[in-house]
Every structure is written in structure tokens, then in C-alpha cells.
Amino acid sequence: MRLILLLILILAVVVLLPRQNQYLLLPHQSQLQQIKEKGVLKVLTRYDPTTYYEGPEGFAGLEYDLVTLFAKRLGVKAEFITPDTFEDILEQISTGKADIAAAALTVTEQRKKRMRFAPAYDEITEQIIYRSGRRRPKNADDLAKGILEVVKGTSHINSLKKLQKKTPALEWYVNDDLDTDGLLYLVNEGLIDYTVADSNQIKLIRRFYPKLNIAFNITEPRKLAWALSPSRDNSLYDEVVHFFADIKKDKTLDQLIERHYGHATSLNYVGLCKFREHKKKRLPLYQAYFEEAAKKYNFDWRLLAAIGYQESHWLKNARSPTGVRGIMMLTRGTARQMGIKNRNDPKQSIMGGARYFRHRIDKIPERIPEPDRTWMALAAYNVGYGHLEDARRLTQKLGGNPDKWIDVKKTLPLLSQKKWYKQTRHGYARGKEPVRYVENIRSHYELLVWLTGEDQIGKNAMAVKEKNLPEKSSNSALSIDIPAL
């Protein structure tokens, strides 16, 4: 009987062993294997135009796009975690509470001691930011004459400490409540004098806060990279290294950087101010027409409005020496083709322009993905589909990708040079114009998205009030206690 019971027990162990072993082996799996088995990649990031934000078509941002591509490569979903403060991101990745920190982190020697950095994907400098209309600080001595605030936990503090060794009078406050975007808002509103921002941040946000200005750099160029926890397990790190090597080789990284930054400097201060003024005074007259046309032809109305602004600055009687007229500046032939009888009638013009733009998009090859498809359709709206196709053929001939706007926009200007347009089907074209046209519309569109939505940065920043600042201490690293409004 004992022998029979023993055999039954052994049999039961053998049957259950595979399941039990699977459980026991789980802690010994590599980090990459565990991520794939769970189907989730945990990523620390922050809300910022440079990293991760909610746009008109869902979440966007350079870090969002990079992480989404990497998660797709692994066959898992990305779970984005946005801690309350920048310092929380550093603490959580250094203690292994997430898989990756993708938050536009600068690589510093101090951070290398706490975390492990992947290969760099971009480069920035740290810059002193002040408000236009005020005296521009030329050096660290000038900063001592005003209020300088920085965000707790950022590399900006260590950069200022290095400056302080040469300029002992330099002092600053550390703000516990706001991120860099919030401090930039306070500078724009004149509530503080200076802050420090990374060059990629200020490049994007100056379009929304046009009074911001760059005083000077306080660092040499620094690398941006993802951070991982300091672990002996190299599986995830190695996969990240291979990922960045691949997207650099096939130019995917270049295309993503162009997507997010390529148009950021197309408008100057005067242009930004005029746009804001016209948005308040002129756009309300025609917004309902843009919305109606957008609904009919399946667009974001703000994109149509951005096209209208680039064409006419929203003037219904606009006309050019070449004979195009109206808000959408239609030619006589295009208006006839679109069924428009009166080009100066705002509603007809907008409807005709929307219909024509839909025709341009539908004509672009289906294999071309968004947003390249839209940018090329805009170029075709401006210069004609035939010239766009000529530029795409030249792009391919020169070794570029004819389906990527980053490559095509480099080729379009060649259509004005005899050496190149002689090789095309449709001949000469002012190829620089469609490039500027597309970049300006991209900027106008993003501004409209910003101005017609909630200014969350400003809302957060104005939730605190600069009052009764504490006296500066000798180490110049005080937290501000600012009561809520």
C-alpha cells in the first residue's frame, strides 16, 4: 500500500512539475523576457511638447513616437507613467520601478551614477531665458540682478552651480511646484525674470509664448537619451541599443525629429503676434465655415483654417497679381472645377478649398503614411501635383525616399535650377515656396490647436502666485513656498 501511495505521489509531482517549474523560473527570466511575457513596457515620461502630450489626434511627442515604435518591435503595449515631478522620474527609474525613462533626459555624470543611459538620440544646450522688452542679460553677473527660478531635480541646478564658482553673486530659487514649461509661462507673463530651459524645449514653446527670448547658453551641447535602471541584466538594454542603431541607419530617427522640430522656427516674433491678433479678430467671422467644410471632407477644421491663413490671412477679398482670389486663394480654373461661382464669397471659397485639398490628399499614393501624406498634399495644393511628382522622382534618383517629406522637401528647391528641372516632366517651379508653405501651415495649425484648446501650462502656472519670496540662502537652492490663488 505504501508503495502504491508513493507511486501516486511521484506521478502527481511529475504531472504538476511543468506548471510549477514555469512559476519558479519566472523570477530568473531576463528582464526582456518578463516584459514580453507580461505584454507591457512600463515607461516613465512627462507632459511636455518635447516628450508626451495630447494632440488633436491623440497622444503625440517625440518620446511617445519612439517608445511606441520600440514597444511595437517587442510586440508589447507601452504603459506611460507621468510622475508628479521631474525628480520623481529620476528616483523611480534609478530604483527600478519602471523599465525605461523616456523624458528628454540629459546625460550627466551625476545621473550616470544612478541610472544607465541608452545611446543618445539628440543633442541640446541649456539656455537662460528672459522676456522680450526687458534688458537682455549678457552673463551670470547680470542674472544676480533679477529673480531666477529653476525646477527641482533638473540638471539645470548643477549647471548653475558650476557658473556660481566663477560668479559667487549668482543665486536662484528652486521651484517645487512647477515644471520648466510652467516657469517659462511665468517668464512670458513677467512674473519672474529668468529661468533655464533646454534648447529643444524653448524651440517648441516659443511659438506659444512669443515674448520668450534666449539670453545665452550655460552649457556645451549635451546628449539626450533614454535611461534604464542600473541592473546587471543586459537584455533590455541591449535591445534598446539595437533599436536605436536600426532607426538611425534607416533614417526613421531623422524623420521623427523633422516631424516634431522641422517647422518650429518657421515663424518669427512679428508673425506670431500678427497671427494671434488675426485669430481674435478675423477667425471668428469664418470659423463656422471652416468647421462645416472640415466635417464634410473629414479634416480637422484648424488645419483648413491654417491653410486659409497662409493663403490670405483670412481676408475674404484677398487677391494676388496672378489672379487667385478669396480666403483659400483659388484660381479661376480650380474654382470652376470645384463648382465655385464666387471666389470672394467666404463660405464658397472655404468649401472649394477644402474639396480641392481632399482631392490632393486622395491623389497621394496610399502607401505614404501620415503625416507625410498631408504635408505632400499641402505642397501639391501650393505648387501643383505634377511638380510634386517631379520632386519625388528626383528624390528617388538622388538616393532619397520619395515617400518621406524630410527627403522630398530637400529636393523641391531643385526644381528652380535648370540642371534639375530639365530632367523633369513638368519643368521649372519655384520649389522653395511649397517648402515654406508647408512649414508655415504646420506652425499655424499647431498654434491653432494650442490657442483653441486649454493652455494647460498656463493654467498650472497660474495656480500658484509669486509672493513673499524667502530670502536667498548661501547655497542658493531654496524651495519657493507660493500660496495658491
C-alpha positions in Angstrom: 0.0 0.0 0.0 2.8 2.4 0.9 4.5 1.6 -2.4 1.2 2.4 -4.3 0.8 5.7 -2.4 4.4 6.6 -3.2 3.9 5.9 -6.9 0.8 8.1 -6.9 2.6 10.9 -5.2 5.5 10.7 -7.7 3.1 10.7 -10.6 1.3 13.8 -9.2 4.6 15.7 -8.9 5.6 14.8 -12.5 2.2 16.0 -13.8 2.4 19.2 -11.9 6.1 19.9 -12.4 5.9 21.8 -15.7 3.4 24.3 -14.4 5.3 24.6 -11.1 8.7 25.0 -12.9 7.2 27.7 -15.1 6.3 29.6 -12.0 9.6 29.0 -10.3 11.6 30.1 -13.3 9.7 33.4 -13.8 11.9 35.4 -11.4 15.0 34.0 -13.2 13.8 35.1 -16.6 15.6 38.1 -18.2 14.0 41.5 -17.9 13.2 41.4 -21.7 11.6 38.0 -21.4 9.4 39.2 -18.5 8.3 42.3 -20.4 7.3 40.2 -23.4 5.5 37.7 -21.2 3.5 40.4 -19.4 2.9 42.2 -22.7 3.6 45.6 -21.1 6.6 48.0 -21.3 6.4 50.5 -18.4 7.7 53.9 -19.4 8.3 57.0 -17.3 7.8 60.3 -19.1 6.5 63.8 -18.5 3.9 66.0 -20.2 5.8 68.4 -22.4 5.8 69.4 -26.1 9.2 67.7 -26.5 8.1 64.4 -25.0 4.5 63.4 -24.5 1.3 65.4 -24.8 -2.3 65.0 -26.1 -2.8 66.5 -29.5 -5.9 66.7 -31.8 -5.5 63.1 -32.9 -4.5 61.6 -29.6 -1.1 61.4 -27.8 2.0 62.6 -29.5 5.5 63.8 -28.9 9.0 62.6 -29.9 9.3 60.3 -26.9 5.8 59.0 -27.4 6.6 58.1 -31.1 10.0 56.5 -30.2 8.5 54.4 -27.3 5.6 53.3 -29.5 7.9 52.1 -32.2 10.1 50.2 -29.6 7.0 48.6 -28.0 5.8 47.5 -31.4 9.2 46.0 -32.1 8.9 44.0 -28.8 5.3 43.0 -29.6 4.0 44.6 -26.4 2.0 47.7 -25.3 3.6 50.8 -23.8 2.2 51.9 -20.5 3.1 55.6 -20.0 3.6 56.8 -16.4 3.8 60.5 -15.6 5.1 61.1 -12.1 4.2 64.4 -10.3 7.7 65.9 -10.5 10.8 65.6 -12.6 12.7 64.4 -9.6 10.2 61.5 -9.2 11.1 60.3 -12.7 14.8 60.1 -11.8 14.1 58.4 -8.5 11.7 55.8 -9.9 14.0 54.8 -12.8 17.0 54.6 -10.6 15.2 52.2 -8.2 13.8 50.0 -11.0 10.1 51.0 -10.6 9.8 51.1 -14.4 11.5 49.7 -17.5 12.6 52.9 -19.2 12.6 56.6 -18.6 11.9 58.4 -21.9 11.6 62.0 -20.8 14.2 64.1 -22.8 16.8 63.4 -20.1 20.2 64.9 -20.5 23.1 62.6 -19.9 25.2 63.9 -16.9 28.0 62.3 -14.9 25.9 62.6 -11.7 23.0 60.7 -13.3 25.2 58.0 -14.7 25.9 57.0 -11.1 22.2 56.4 -10.5 21.0 55.0 -13.9 22.1 53.5 -17.1 21.8 55.5 -20.4 21.0 54.2 -23.8 22.6 55.6 -26.9 21.9 59.3 -27.4 19.2 60.3 -29.9 19.5 64.1 -29.9 21.6 66.9 -28.6 20.6 70.1 -26.7 22.2 73.0 -24.8 20.9 74.6 -21.6 19.9 78.2 -22.1 19.0 81.3 -19.9 15.5 82.5 -20.9 14.2 86.1 -20.4 11.2 88.2 -21.6 11.4 90.4 -24.6 11.2 94.1 -23.8 13.5 93.7 -20.8 17.2 94.1 -20.8 19.0 91.0 -22.1 21.3 89.5 -19.5 24.7 89.0 -21.1 26.4 86.9 -18.4 26.0 85.3 -15.0 26.6 88.6 -13.2 23.5 90.1 -14.8 21.4 87.2 -13.6 22.0 88.3 -10.0 20.0 91.4 -10.6 16.7 89.6 -11.1 14.7 86.6 -10.0 16.0 83.3 -11.4 14.0 80.1 -10.9 14.7 76.5 -11.9 13.0 73.2 -11.4 13.9 70.8 -8.6 15.8 67.7 -9.7 16.9 69.0 -13.2 20.4 69.2 -14.5 20.0 73.0 -14.6 20.8 73.2 -11.0 24.2 71.6 -11.4 24.9 73.8 -14.4 24.2 76.9 -12.3 26.4 75.6 -9.5 29.3 75.5 -12.0 28.6 79.1 -13.0 28.4 80.1 -9.4 32.1 79.0 -8.8 33.1 81.8 -11.1 30.3 84.2 -10.2 29.6 83.9 -6.4 26.9 86.5 -6.6 24.8 84.2 -8.8 21.7 83.0 -6.8 18.5 81.2 -7.7 15.4 79.7 -6.3 14.3 76.0 -6.7 10.6 75.7 -7.5 8.9 72.6 -6.1 5.5 73.2 -7.7 6.1 73.8 -11.4 8.0 72.1 -14.3 10.1 74.0 -16.8 7.2 74.8 -19.0 5.4 76.4 -16.1 8.4 78.5 -15.3 8.6 79.6 -19.0 5.0 80.7 -18.7 5.8 82.8 -15.7 8.7 84.4 -17.5 6.5 85.2 -20.5 4.0 86.8 -18.2 6.6 88.8 -16.4 6.1 87.2 -13.0 9.8 86.1 -12.8 12.8 87.4 -14.6 14.7 84.3 -15.8 14.7 80.5 -16.0 16.8 77.8 -17.6 15.4 75.6 -20.4 16.8 73.1 -22.8 17.2 74.3 -26.3 14.6 71.8 -27.7 12.0 73.0 -25.2 12.4 76.6 -25.9 12.4 75.9 -29.7 8.9 74.5 -29.5 7.3 76.6 -26.8 8.4 80.0 -28.1 5.6 79.6 -30.7 3.1 79.6 -27.9 4.8 82.2 -25.7 6.3 84.7 -28.2 7.7 87.0 -25.6 10.3 84.5 -24.5 13.8 85.1 -25.6 17.2 83.4 -25.4 19.9 85.2 -23.5 22.9 82.8 -23.6 23.9 79.2 -23.3 25.2 78.0 -19.9 26.4 74.6 -21.2 28.1 73.0 -24.1 25.9 70.6 -26.2 24.6 67.7 -24.2 23.2 64.4 -25.2 19.6 63.3 -24.7 18.9 59.6 -24.1 16.6 57.1 -22.5 17.5 55.9 -19.0 17.2 52.4 -17.6 17.7 51.1 -14.1 21.3 50.1 -13.1 21.0 46.4 -13.5 23.3 43.5 -14.4 20.7 42.2 -16.7 21.6 43.5 -20.1 18.7 42.0 -22.1 16.5 45.2 -22.3 19.5 47.5 -22.6 20.9 45.5 -25.5 17.6 45.5 -27.3 17.3 49.3 -26.9 20.9 49.7 -28.3 19.9 47.6 -31.3 16.7 49.6 -31.7 18.4 53.0 -31.9 21.1 51.6 -34.2 18.4 50.4 -36.6 16.3 53.7 -36.6 19.4 55.7 -37.1 20.5 53.6 -40.0 17.2 53.6 -41.9 16.7 57.4 -41.1 13.5 56.8 -39.1 15.0 58.8 -36.2 15.8 61.7 -38.6 12.2 61.6 -39.9 10.8 61.7 -36.4 12.9 64.6 -35.3 11.9 66.5 -38.5 8.3 65.7 -37.8 8.4 67.4 -34.4 11.0 70.1 -34.8 11.4 70.8 -38.6 8.8 73.6 -38.7 9.3 75.0 -35.2 11.2 78.1 -36.3 9.3 79.0 -39.5 7.5 81.9 -37.8 9.2 84.9 -36.3 8.1 87.1 -33.4 6.2 89.6 -35.6 4.5 86.8 -37.5 3.4 85.1 -34.3 1.9 88.3 -32.9 0.0 89.1 -36.1 -1.3 85.5 -36.1 -2.7 85.9 -32.6 -4.3 89.2 -33.4 -5.9 87.9 -36.6 -7.1 84.8 -34.7 -9.0 87.0 -32.3 -10.4 89.5 -34.8 -10.8 87.6 -38.1 -11.1 83.9 -37.5 -14.5 84.2 -35.6 -16.1 85.5 -38.8 -15.3 82.3 -40.7 -14.8 79.6 -38.1 -18.2 78.1 -38.6 -17.5 77.7 -42.3 -14.2 76.0 -41.6 -15.9 73.7 -39.2 -18.7 72.9 -41.7 -16.2 72.2 -44.5 -14.0 70.1 -42.3 -16.9 67.9 -41.3 -17.9 67.4 -44.9 -14.5 66.5 -46.1 -13.1 64.8 -43.0 -10.5 67.3 -41.7 -9.6 69.0 -38.5 -11.1 72.4 -39.1 -8.0 74.0 -37.6 -5.9 72.5 -40.4 -8.2 74.1 -43.0 -8.1 77.4 -41.1 -4.3 77.2 -41.1 -4.3 76.8 -44.9 -6.7 79.7 -45.2 -4.5 81.9 -43.1 -1.4 81.0 -45.1 -3.3 81.8 -48.3 -5.0 85.1 -47.4 -4.6 85.9 -43.6 -8.4 85.2 -43.5 -9.2 88.2 -45.8 -12.3 87.4 -48.0 -11.3 89.8 -50.7 -7.7 88.9 -50.9 -6.2 88.6 -54.4 -2.8 88.2 -56.0 -1.2 89.6 -59.1 -1.7 86.2 -60.7 -5.4 86.3 -60.3 -6.1 83.9 -57.4 -8.8 85.2 -55.0 -10.6 84.7 -51.8 -9.8 83.2 -48.4 -8.5 80.0 -50.0 -6.9 81.9 -52.9 -8.4 79.7 -55.7 -7.6 80.1 -59.3 -10.4 80.6 -61.8 -9.8 77.1 -63.2 -9.8 75.5 -59.7 -12.9 77.3 -58.7 -14.7 76.2 -61.8 -13.6 72.6 -61.3 -14.8 72.7 -57.6 -18.2 74.2 -58.6 -17.5 77.6 -57.0 -19.2 80.5 -58.6 -18.0 83.4 -56.4 -14.4 83.1 -55.1 -14.8 86.1 -52.9 -17.7 84.5 -51.0 -16.1 83.2 -47.8 -18.3 80.1 -47.5 -17.9 79.1 -51.1 -14.1 79.7 -51.0 -13.6 77.6 -47.9 -15.8 74.8 -49.2 -14.0 74.9 -52.6 -10.6 74.9 -50.9 -11.5 72.0 -48.6 -12.8 70.0 -51.6 -9.6 70.7 -53.6 -7.4 69.8 -50.7 -9.3 66.5 -50.3 -8.6 65.8 -54.0 -4.9 66.5 -53.4 -4.8 64.0 -50.4 -6.7 61.3 -52.2 -4.3 61.6 -55.1 -1.2 60.9 -52.9 -0.2 57.2 -53.1 -1.9 55.2 -50.4 1.4 53.7 -49.2 2.5 57.1 -47.9 1.6 57.3 -44.2 0.5 60.3 -42.2 1.7 62.9 -41.5 3.9 62.8 -44.7 0.8 62.3 -46.7 -0.8 65.5 -45.5 2.5 67.5 -45.9 2.9 66.4 -49.5 -0.8 67.1 -50.3 -0.2 70.7 -49.0 2.8 71.0 -51.2 0.7 69.8 -54.1 -2.0 72.4 -53.2 0.6 75.1 -53.5 2.8 74.1 -56.4 0.7 71.5 -58.2 0.6 67.7 -58.2 2.8 67.4 -61.3 5.7 69.4 -59.7 5.4 67.4 -56.5 5.7 64.1 -58.5 8.7 65.6 -60.3 10.3 66.3 -56.9 9.5 62.8 -55.7 11.1 61.2 -58.8 14.2 63.4 -58.3 14.3 62.4 -54.7 14.4 58.8 -55.6 17.0 59.4 -58.3 19.3 61.2 -55.7 19.0 58.3 -53.3 16.3 59.7 -51.0 12.9 58.2 -50.0 10.2 59.7 -52.3 7.6 58.7 -49.7 9.1 60.8 -46.9 8.6 64.6 -46.6 12.0 65.0 -44.9 13.7 63.9 -48.2 11.2 65.4 -50.7 11.4 68.9 -49.1 15.2 68.9 -49.7 14.6 68.1 -53.4 11.7 70.6 -54.2 14.0 73.7 -54.3 16.0 71.9 -57.1 13.0 72.5 -59.4 14.1 76.1 -59.9 17.6 75.1 -61.2 17.9 74.3 -64.9 20.3 71.4 -64.3 17.5 69.6 -62.5 14.2 70.8 -63.9 15.4 69.8 -67.4 15.2 66.3 -66.2 11.6 66.6 -65.1 8.3 66.1 -66.9 6.7 69.5 -65.8 9.8 71.7 -65.9 10.5 74.8 -63.8 8.9 75.6 -60.5 9.6 77.9 -57.6 10.4 74.9 -55.4 11.3 76.8 -52.2 7.8 78.2 -52.0 6.0 74.9 -51.3 8.5 74.0 -48.6 8.0 77.3 -46.8 4.2 77.0 -47.4 4.1 73.6 -45.7 6.3 74.6 -42.8 4.2 77.7 -42.1 0.9 75.8 -42.2 2.3 73.2 -39.8 3.2 76.0 -37.4 -0.2 77.8 -37.8 -2.0 74.6 -37.3 -0.2 73.7 -34.0 -0.8 77.3 -32.8 -4.5 77.0 -33.5 -4.6 73.7 -31.7 -2.9 75.3 -28.7 -5.0 78.5 -28.8 -8.4 76.8 -29.3 -7.7 74.3 -26.5 -6.8 74.7 -22.9 -3.4 76.2 -22.1 -2.7 73.6 -19.5 0.8 75.0 -18.9 -0.5 78.5 -18.2 -3.4 77.1 -16.1 -1.0 75.1 -13.9 1.5 78.0 -13.6 -1.2 80.5 -12.6 -2.4 78.1 -9.9 0.5 79.5 -7.8 1.3 83.1 -7.1 4.7 84.6 -6.6 4.5 86.3 -3.3 6.7 86.7 -0.2 9.7 85.0 -1.6 12.0 83.6 1.1 15.4 85.2 1.5 18.1 83.6 -0.6 20.4 81.2 1.4 24.1 80.9 0.9 23.7 77.7 -1.1 21.2 79.4 -3.5 19.0 76.3 -3.6 15.8 77.3 -1.8 12.3 76.0 -2.5 9.6 78.6 -3.1 6.6 78.5 -0.8 4.0 80.1 -3.1 0.4 80.1 -1.8 -2.3 79.0 -4.2 -4.5 81.7 -5.7 
